[in-house]
Amino acid sequence: MKFKGCLALAGAITVSTALSLILATPRQGFADDQSAPSQDQIIPDDGVRIQRVVLAELPQNARHVTFSADDNRAAYIDSKAGKEAVVVNGKPGPLFDKILFPDAYDESVFSPDSLRMAYSAKRGDKYTMIVDEKEGPTYDEIGEYHFSPDSKRLAYVARRGNTEFLVVDGKDGPAFDKVSKCIFSQDSSHLLYWAKQDGKQFFVLDGVKGPQYSNIKEPKLSPDGKRLAFVEDLGDRERIIIDGKAQPVFTRIGELYFSPDSSHLAYNAEQNNKWLAVVDGVQGPPFDNIQDICFSPDSKRWAYTGDRGKKSQAVIDGTAGPAFDVVDGSSMKFSPDSKHFVYGASTFASDEVRSIVHDGKQVTQAQGAQFNPKDSGLVYRHDDQATSWRLVMSDKEVPGQVPIYAIGFAPTGNHWAGVTEVFGSQRNAKPKFAVILDGEAGPSFDKIFPEKDVYTFASPNFNADGSVYFGAIDGDQALRVVLKPARNAP
């Protein structure tokens, strides 16, 4: 049996403003390739502007290396003589037959505030949760687990015999036939989960059992935790239940989205073999497919992608944009002031041509667009094949031509940072990675965290003084690295 996990409505990993997860195509090259930072772009490793702290020496068999959100703690699973232990900053925990870390990229054994830690472990035929270095009760099985956004609460699904229940802050909840889909509200004050008993399904919100249904799914709590929406499956039809009220019936219903202020609900629904975007009950035009609905920060605007035939469009405030072969719905974003909108798109002829569309204006051979939180200025990467990589900020090119896979800004918008690739001197050597701060590259490492896969990163975190910090692995060391901006930087 594999349990569904507990999810917080807010993301589990806190990164800098305008976090970016950008997948870029890897390049082939050498040390003298233009993709490597030039000498005048490298921050001198003098111990002042670059600070390294060794968190742990990693053995060869270290598995699942992970860092806390503040990168002050590094944990991994160590195996010896058929037993496993979690090691945190070099300190090993108790031995178990098996240690279970979360598989999902956005889940962590560390709490969002980095001060707490939890993981499940197996000893013999029983499972237990280790929370803040203390072993909890034993169960026949433990599902995935999650801290609340404020890190004060922990919930997980457990099983004893044929009954399942939610364990919250170390206390077993009521027993049901099945339990899953645990969600904390953004303010951590509300907790929702799905349960099944005697063939009927229902949600339990803050310990109160809701109405029973034959089949319900896709629960969503509003950001303020005061509204609940979910899908009721009627067999050959589906409908939304929001605030306890049933909405119109459709053939199928996709994902549900609340606006940031919790006042609007949007979802995509199928009717007569076409898909519609439904916002506050108002149906939009039909498409062959609709996905990636998003709201502006002020909750007054919305956008989504719609496909017709072999073409795709972005629909903003109900108006469809130009048609492309592909519109990347995951790239759609409104500016912090909600006045501007940008997304990525591609056309295919003899070669793929990537573009961004900013307030209706197309820029070809560009991708990875973001907004500066300071002034909502546009930032993107120009991938001209003739001149390679160029970073453009507020219509001005940043000097240097290096591949930047993720860009993030300090909350003030006065500093920016990204991750770049550094090639070795030997052909087929594994690439290393470095963080660029305000156009200057720091030292290279084998891995930089947070990392989804080898070419997909989250942008580094910023301190109040404009410096960035991140976790890294170099050889057999797990490190916390801090890069400080130049003194003359704004």
Buried (B, 14 or more C-beta within 10 A) or exposed (E): EEBBBBBBBBEBBBBBBBBBBBBBEEBEBEEEBBBBBEEEBBBEEEEEBBBBBEBBEBEEEBEBBBBBBBBBBBBBBBBEEEBBBBBBBEEEBBBBEEBBBBEEBEBBBBBBBBBBBBBBBBBEEBBBBBBEEEBBEBBBBBBBBBBBBBBEBBBBBBBBEEBBBBBBEEEEBEBBBBBBBBBBBBBBBBBBBBBBBEEBBBBBBEEEEBEBBEEBBBBBBBBBBEBBBBBBBEEEEBBBBBEEEEBEBBBBBBBBBBBBBBEBBBBBBBBEEBBBBBBEEEEBEBBBBBBBBBBBBBBBBBBBBBBBEEBBBBBBEEEBBEBBBBBBBBBBBBBBEBEBBBBBBBBEEEEEBBBBBBEEEEBEBBBBBBBBBBEBBBBBBBBEEEEBBBBBBEEEEBEBBBBBBBBBBBEBBBBBBBBBBBBBEEEEEEBBBBBBBBBBBBBBBBBBBBBEEEBBBBBBBBEEEBBBBBBBBBEEBBBBBBBBBEEEEE
